[in-house]
Amino acid sequence: MAGVILSIDGMSSDYCKIAVEKALGGLGVDVDVNLAEKTVSIEYDPSRVELGQIIGAIEGQGYRVL
């Protein structure tokens, strides 16, 4: 397993939190969204999903990964 914490621009509400969790849930990763810090902590298996896919899923919801 690998872990990463990503800073997300534009994430500000519970709707944002749910949108990011749903987008990443489909990739089979463990997600912890922190709205106050505008970060997402992710635990994932690099043999099953690449970091680029994770970032793409977040950005596909209209947010920008910093």
N, CA, C and O atoms as a GROMACS GRO file, in nm:
protein
  264
    1MET      N    1   0.084  -0.119   0.000
    1MET     CA    2   0.000   0.000   0.000
    1MET      C    3   0.088   0.124   0.000
    1MET      O    4   0.199   0.125   0.053
    2ALA      N    5   0.034   0.228  -0.061
    2ALA     CA    6   0.102   0.357  -0.064
    2ALA      C    7   0.004   0.462  -0.013
    2ALA      O    8  -0.117   0.441  -0.015
    3GLY      N    9   0.057   0.572   0.032
    3GLY     CA   10  -0.027   0.680   0.081
    3GLY      C   11   0.020   0.813   0.027
    3GLY      O   12   0.139   0.835   0.003
    4VAL      N   13  -0.077   0.903   0.009
    4VAL     CA   14  -0.045   1.036  -0.040
    4VAL      C   15  -0.148   1.134   0.016
    4VAL      O   16  -0.264   1.099   0.035
    5ILE      N   17  -0.104   1.256   0.041
    5ILE     CA   18  -0.196   1.362   0.081
    5ILE      C   19  -0.190   1.468  -0.029
    5ILE      O   20  -0.084   1.520  -0.061
    6LEU      N   21  -0.308   1.497  -0.087
    6LEU     CA   22  -0.316   1.593  -0.196
    6LEU      C   23  -0.390   1.717  -0.151
    6LEU      O   24  -0.492   1.707  -0.082
    7SER      N   25  -0.340   1.835  -0.188
    7SER     CA   26  -0.411   1.961  -0.165
    7SER      C   27  -0.504   1.984  -0.282
    7SER      O   28  -0.465   1.968  -0.398
    8ILE      N   29  -0.628   2.023  -0.252
    8ILE     CA   30  -0.730   2.038  -0.354
    8ILE      C   31  -0.782   2.182  -0.355
    8ILE      O   32  -0.824   2.234  -0.252
    9ASP      N   33  -0.778   2.245  -0.471
    9ASP     CA   34  -0.830   2.380  -0.487
    9ASP      C   35  -0.977   2.375  -0.525
    9ASP      O   36  -1.015   2.300  -0.615
   10GLY      N   37  -1.060   2.453  -0.458
   10GLY     CA   38  -1.201   2.461  -0.492
   10GLY      C   39  -1.293   2.374  -0.407
   10GLY      O   40  -1.414   2.374  -0.428
   11MET      N   41  -1.238   2.302  -0.314
   11MET     CA   42  -1.318   2.214  -0.229
   11MET      C   43  -1.358   2.291  -0.103
   11MET      O   44  -1.273   2.330  -0.024
   12SER      N   45  -1.493   2.312  -0.085
   12SER     CA   46  -1.532   2.397   0.026
   12SER      C   47  -1.659   2.354   0.102
   12SER      O   48  -1.693   2.416   0.203
   13SER      N   49  -1.727   2.251   0.056
   13SER     CA   50  -1.854   2.215   0.120
   13SER      C   51  -1.868   2.063   0.133
   13SER      O   52  -1.786   1.987   0.082
   14ASP      N   53  -1.973   2.023   0.202
   14ASP     CA   54  -2.001   1.879   0.213
   14ASP      C   55  -2.027   1.818   0.076
   14ASP      O   56  -1.992   1.703   0.052
   15TYR      N   57  -2.089   1.895  -0.015
   15TYR     CA   58  -2.110   1.846  -0.152
   15TYR      C   59  -1.975   1.813  -0.216
   15TYR      O   60  -1.961   1.709  -0.280
   16CYS      N   61  -1.878   1.900  -0.199
   16CYS     CA   62  -1.744   1.879  -0.255
   16CYS      C   63  -1.684   1.750  -0.197
   16CYS      O   64  -1.627   1.668  -0.269
   17LYS      N   65  -1.698   1.734  -0.067
   17LYS     CA   66  -1.644   1.616   0.001
   17LYS      C   67  -1.704   1.489  -0.057
   17LYS      O   68  -1.633   1.394  -0.088
   18ILE      N   69  -1.836   1.488  -0.072
   18ILE     CA   70  -1.904   1.370  -0.126
   18ILE      C   71  -1.863   1.344  -0.271
   18ILE      O   72  -1.842   1.228  -0.309
   19ALA      N   73  -1.851   1.448  -0.351
   19ALA     CA   74  -1.812   1.433  -0.491
   19ALA      C   75  -1.674   1.369  -0.504
   19ALA      O   76  -1.653   1.280  -0.586
   20VAL      N   77  -1.580   1.414  -0.422
   20VAL     CA   78  -1.444   1.359  -0.426
   20VAL      C   79  -1.444   1.215  -0.376
   20VAL      O   80  -1.379   1.129  -0.435
   21GLU      N   81  -1.516   1.189  -0.268
   21GLU     CA   82  -1.522   1.052  -0.214
   21GLU      C   83  -1.582   0.956  -0.316
   21GLU      O   84  -1.532   0.845  -0.333
   22LYS      N   85  -1.688   0.997  -0.384
   22LYS     CA   86  -1.750   0.910  -0.485
   22LYS      C   87  -1.657   0.885  -0.603
   22LYS      O   88  -1.644   0.772  -0.650
   23ALA      N   89  -1.592   0.990  -0.649
   23ALA     CA   90  -1.501   0.975  -0.763
   23ALA      C   91  -1.387   0.879  -0.731
   23ALA      O   92  -1.349   0.797  -0.815
   24LEU      N   93  -1.334   0.888  -0.610
   24LEU     CA   94  -1.222   0.802  -0.572
   24LEU      C   95  -1.267   0.664  -0.528
   24LEU      O   96  -1.193   0.567  -0.542
   25GLY      N   97  -1.388   0.655  -0.474
   25GLY     CA   98  -1.441   0.526  -0.431
   25GLY      C   99  -1.447   0.425  -0.545
   25GLY      O  100  -1.428   0.306  -0.525
   26GLY      N  101  -1.474   0.474  -0.664
   26GLY     CA  102  -1.479   0.386  -0.780
   26GLY      C  103  -1.343   0.328  -0.818
   26GLY      O  104  -1.336   0.233  -0.895
   27LEU      N  105  -1.237   0.386  -0.765
   27LEU     CA  106  -1.102   0.337  -0.795
   27LEU      C  107  -1.054   0.234  -0.693
   27LEU      O  108  -0.948   0.174  -0.710
   28GLY      N  109  -1.132   0.214  -0.587
   28GLY     CA  110  -1.094   0.116  -0.486
   28GLY      C  111  -0.984   0.164  -0.393
   28GLY      O  112  -0.897   0.086  -0.353
   29VAL      N  113  -0.987   0.293  -0.359
   29VAL     CA  114  -0.888   0.348  -0.267
   29VAL      C  115  -0.958   0.390  -0.138
   29VAL      O  116  -1.080   0.409  -0.137
   30ASP      N  117  -0.882   0.404  -0.030
   30ASP     CA  118  -0.934   0.455   0.096
   30ASP      C  119  -0.911   0.605   0.100
   30ASP      O  120  -0.800   0.652   0.074
   31VAL      N  121  -1.015   0.681   0.132
   31VAL     CA  122  -1.012   0.827   0.122
   31VAL      C  123  -1.052   0.891   0.254
   31VAL      O  124  -1.145   0.845   0.320
   32ASP      N  125  -0.981   0.997   0.292
   32ASP     CA  126  -1.020   1.080   0.406
   32ASP      C  127  -1.009   1.225   0.362
   32ASP      O  128  -0.899   1.278   0.342
   33VAL      N  129  -1.125   1.291   0.346
   33VAL     CA  130  -1.129   1.430   0.301
   33VAL      C  131  -1.130   1.522   0.422
   33VAL      O  132  -1.209   1.503   0.515
   34ASN      N  133  -1.043   1.623   0.421
   34ASN     CA  134  -1.038   1.724   0.527
   34ASN      C  135  -1.075   1.858   0.465
   34ASN      O  136  -0.991   1.922   0.401
   35LEU      N  137  -1.200   1.901   0.483
   35LEU     CA  138  -1.245   2.027   0.423
   35LEU      C  139  -1.172   2.147   0.481
   35LEU      O  140  -1.139   2.240   0.407
   36ALA      N  141  -1.146   2.148   0.611
   36ALA     CA  142  -1.081   2.262   0.675
   36ALA      C  143  -0.942   2.288   0.614
   36ALA      O  144  -0.903   2.403   0.595
   37GLU      N  145  -0.870   2.182   0.585
   37GLU     CA  146  -0.736   2.196   0.529
   37GLU      C  147  -0.733   2.186   0.378
   37GLU      O  148  -0.630   2.206   0.315
   38LYS      N  149  -0.850   2.153   0.318
   38LYS     CA  150  -0.863   2.134   0.173
   38LYS      C  151  -0.763   2.030   0.121
   38LYS      O  152  -0.692   2.051   0.023
   39THR      N  153  -0.761   1.915   0.193
   39THR     CA  154  -0.672   1.805   0.155
   39THR      C  155  -0.750   1.675   0.147
   39THR      O  156  -0.859   1.661   0.203
   40VAL      N  157  -0.692   1.581   0.076
   40VAL     CA  158  -0.745   1.446   0.068
   40VAL      C  159  -0.630   1.350   0.097
   40VAL      O  160  -0.528   1.353   0.029
   41SER      N  161  -0.648   1.266   0.199
   41SER     CA  162  -0.550   1.162   0.231
   41SER      C  163  -0.598   1.034   0.164
   41SER      O  164  -0.714   0.995   0.178
   42ILE      N  165  -0.509   0.970   0.090
   42ILE     CA  166  -0.548   0.853   0.012
   42ILE      C  167  -0.450   0.739   0.036
   42ILE      O  168  -0.329   0.758   0.030
   43GLU      N  169  -0.504   0.622   0.065
   43GLU     CA  170  -0.427   0.498   0.074
   43GLU      C  171  -0.468   0.414  -0.047
   43GLU      O  172  -0.586   0.391  -0.071
   44TYR      N  173  -0.368   0.368  -0.123
   44TYR     CA  174  -0.400   0.292  -0.244
   44TYR      C  175  -0.293   0.188  -0.273
   44TYR      O  176  -0.181   0.194  -0.222
   45ASP      N  177  -0.331   0.093  -0.355
   45ASP     CA  178  -0.241  -0.014  -0.399
   45ASP      C  179  -0.186   0.025  -0.536
   45ASP      O  180  -0.260   0.021  -0.635
   46PRO      N  181  -0.058   0.063  -0.545
   46PRO     CA  182  -0.003   0.110  -0.672
   46PRO      C  183  -0.002   0.003  -0.783
   46PRO      O  184   0.015   0.036  -0.900
   47SER      N  185  -0.021  -0.122  -0.747
   47SER     CA  186  -0.028  -0.225  -0.851
   47SER      C  187  -0.168  -0.230  -0.913
   47SER      O  188  -0.188  -0.296  -1.015
   48ARG      N  189  -0.265  -0.161  -0.851
   48ARG     CA  190  -0.403  -0.161  -0.901
   48ARG      C  191  -0.447  -0.026  -0.956
   48ARG      O  192  -0.532  -0.019  -1.045
   49VAL      N  193  -0.389   0.082  -0.905
   49VAL     CA  194  -0.427   0.216  -0.949
   49VAL      C  195  -0.304   0.307  -0.943
   49VAL      O  196  -0.224   0.298  -0.850
   50GLU      N  197  -0.291   0.394  -1.042
   50GLU     CA  198  -0.178   0.486  -1.048
   50GLU      C  199  -0.219   0.621  -0.991
   50GLU      O  200  -0.337   0.657  -0.992
   51LEU      N  201  -0.122   0.695  -0.941
   51LEU     CA  202  -0.148   0.826  -0.886
   51LEU      C  203  -0.214   0.916  -0.990
   51LEU      O  204  -0.302   0.996  -0.956
   52GLY      N  205  -0.174   0.905  -1.114
   52GLY     CA  206  -0.234   0.985  -1.221
   52GLY      C  207  -0.384   0.960  -1.236
   52GLY      O  208  -0.459   1.052  -1.267
   53GLN      N  209  -0.426   0.836  -1.215
   53GLN     CA  210  -0.569   0.804  -1.221
   53GLN      C  211  -0.644   0.871  -1.106
   53GLN      O  212  -0.756   0.920  -1.124
   54ILE      N  213  -0.583   0.873  -0.990
   54ILE     CA  214  -0.643   0.936  -0.872
   54ILE      C  215  -0.659   1.086  -0.897
   54ILE      O  216  -0.766   1.142  -0.873
   55ILE      N  217  -0.554   1.148  -0.943
   55ILE     CA  218  -0.559   1.292  -0.972
   55ILE      C  219  -0.662   1.320  -1.080
   55ILE      O  220  -0.738   1.416  -1.070
   56GLY      N  221  -0.665   1.238  -1.184
   56GLY     CA  222  -0.762   1.256  -1.291
   56GLY      C  223  -0.906   1.245  -1.242
   56GLY      O  224  -0.993   1.319  -1.289
   57ALA      N  225  -0.932   1.154  -1.150
   57ALA     CA  226  -1.067   1.138  -1.096
   57ALA      C  227  -1.109   1.263  -1.017
   57ALA      O  228  -1.224   1.306  -1.026
   58ILE      N  229  -1.017   1.320  -0.942
   58ILE     CA  230  -1.047   1.441  -0.866
   58ILE      C  231  -1.070   1.558  -0.961
   58ILE      O  232  -1.168   1.631  -0.948
   59GLU      N  233  -0.980   1.576  -1.056
   59GLU     CA  234  -0.993   1.686  -1.149
   59GLU      C  235  -1.114   1.670  -1.240
   59GLU      O  236  -1.168   1.769  -1.290
   60GLY      N  237  -1.157   1.547  -1.262
   60GLY     CA  238  -1.276   1.521  -1.340
   60GLY      C  239  -1.403   1.571  -1.272
   60GLY      O  240  -1.507   1.586  -1.336
   61GLN      N  241  -1.395   1.596  -1.143
   61GLN     CA  242  -1.508   1.650  -1.067
   61GLN      C  243  -1.506   1.804  -1.064
   61GLN      O  244  -1.592   1.868  -1.003
   62GLY      N  245  -1.407   1.863  -1.130
   62GLY     CA  246  -1.399   2.009  -1.138
   62GLY      C  247  -1.307   2.074  -1.039
   62GLY      O  248  -1.306   2.197  -1.027
   63TYR      N  249  -1.229   1.995  -0.966
   63TYR     CA  250  -1.134   2.049  -0.870
   63TYR      C  251  -0.994   2.046  -0.927
   63TYR      O  252  -0.967   1.974  -1.023
   64ARG      N  253  -0.905   2.123  -0.869
   64ARG     CA  254  -0.766   2.125  -0.916
   64ARG      C  255  -0.676   2.072  -0.805
   64ARG      O  256  -0.680   2.118  -0.691
   65VAL      N  257  -0.594   1.974  -0.841
   65VAL     CA  258  -0.497   1.918  -0.746
   65VAL      C  259  -0.372   2.006  -0.752
   65VAL      O  260  -0.315   2.027  -0.859
   66LEU      N  261  -0.332   2.057  -0.637
   66LEU     CA  262  -0.215   2.148  -0.630
   66LEU      C  263  -0.087   2.072  -0.606
   66LEU      O  264   0.020   2.132  -0.598
   0.00000   0.00000   0.00000
